[in-house]
C-alpha cells in the first residue's frame, strides 16, 4: 500500500502526540516507583539494596519505553520510503 507524504506526516504527528501523552501519564508512576525503590536502600540488608536497584531500573525502563515505541512507529511509517523492494 502506497502512502502519500501527507498521510505519513499526519500519522507521525499522531504518533508524537500519543508519545507525549503517554509520557505525561507514565511520569508520576515512574517517580513513585523510583522513590519507593530508593527508600529501600535505607534498610539494613542486602536484599533491600538489590530490590531498590531493580525498582530504580524499572522506573528508568518505563520512562524510556515511549521513546523507543515512537522510534519504532516512525520507522514503520517512513521506512518504506528508504527500503524499497526491488522486483
Secondary structure, DSSP 4 states (H G I P E B T S, - for coil): ----HHHHHHHHHHHHHHHHHHHHHHHHHHHHHHHHHHHHTTSSSHHHHHHHHHHHHHHHHHHHHHHHHHHHHHHHHHHHHHSPPP-
